[in-house]
Amino acid sequence: MTIGSKNLAPAELDKIEDSVLVEELKKAKEELFNLRFQSATGQLESHGRLRAVKRDIARIYTIIRERELGIRAVPVAAAKPATKAKKSEAAETAAETAEPEAKKGA
């Protein structure tokens, strides 16, 4: 996914997992650093790129924060492993309750 493109629209970012968002954020920050360096040395050709990358960084931060606050839903792919963990916890709890009953009967 390229930084500063239409791929980073909020609708597209909703489909991306948190770990991938963090990676995209790192890439965007690196690109912003490089663009600022180019600007300082006079090598930057498109100054609009700075603005686009800054906006992408802000979008990513917004999506991450909204997920933390529960305003935005976490993608379905990221939510599935959590439900499996709950099922395994329920199975462990059921097994623990069955063990004392088996000992009482013995």
Buried (B, 14 or more C-beta within 10 A) or exposed (E): EEBBEEEBEEEEBBEBBBEBBEEBBEBBBEBBEEBEEBEEEEEBEEEEBBEBBBBBBEBBEBBBEBBEEEEBEEBEEBEEEEEEEEEEEEEEEEEEEEEEEEEEEE
